[in-house]
């Protein structure tokens, strides 16, 4: 898992990696200070991941269907 995250950070631009690192640090501090926030953050992350996965799947299906119809 850590190797995968390292590869993603290496492939991303330095600005994106820096912003992501700062956001993760801020979220980590907030979770330590407000443990109840963890439930909300995990729930929101799961919803966003589900929407992203569904969108990617539907987009790939529509692209394949439109190319098959040509």
C-alpha positions in Angstrom: 0.0 0.0 0.0 2.8 2.4 0.9 4.6 1.6 -2.3 1.5 2.3 -4.3 1.0 5.7 -2.6 4.7 6.5 -3.1 4.4 5.7 -6.8 1.3 7.9 -7.1 3.0 10.8 -5.4 6.1 10.4 -7.6 4.0 10.4 -10.8 2.0 13.4 -9.7 3.3 16.9 -10.1 5.2 18.4 -7.1 2.4 20.9 -6.4 -0.3 18.3 -6.3 1.8 16.1 -4.0 2.5 19.1 -1.7 -1.2 20.0 -1.5 -2.2 16.4 -0.9 0.4 16.1 1.9 -0.8 19.3 3.6 -4.4 18.2 3.4 -3.6 14.8 4.9 -1.7 16.4 7.7 -4.5 18.8 8.5 -7.1 16.0 8.3 -4.9 13.8 10.6 -4.7 16.6 13.2 -8.4 17.2 13.0 -9.1 13.5 13.6 -6.8 13.5 16.6 -8.5 16.6 18.1 -12.1 15.6 17.1 -12.3 11.7 16.9 -16.0 11.9 16.0 -15.0 13.5 12.7 -13.5 10.3 11.5 -16.9 8.7 10.9 -18.0 11.6 8.7 -14.7 11.7 6.8 -14.8 8.0 6.1 -18.4 8.2 5.0 -17.8 11.1 2.7 -14.7 9.4 1.2 -16.7 6.2 0.5 -19.5 8.1 -1.2 -17.1 10.0 -3.4 -15.1 6.9 -4.3 -18.4 5.1 -5.2 -19.5 8.0 -7.4 -16.1 8.2 -9.1 -16.1 4.4 -9.7 -19.6 4.5 -11.1 -18.8 7.4 -13.3 -15.7 5.8 -14.7 -17.6 2.6 -15.4 -20.5 4.3 -17.1 -18.2 6.5 -19.1 -16.1 3.5 -20.3 -19.3 1.7 -21.3 -20.7 4.7 -23.2 -17.4 5.1 -25.0 -17.2 1.5 -26.0 -20.8 1.5 -27.2 -20.4 4.6 -29.3 -17.2 3.2 -30.9 -18.9 -0.1 -31.7 -21.8 1.7 -33.4 -19.5 3.4 -35.9 
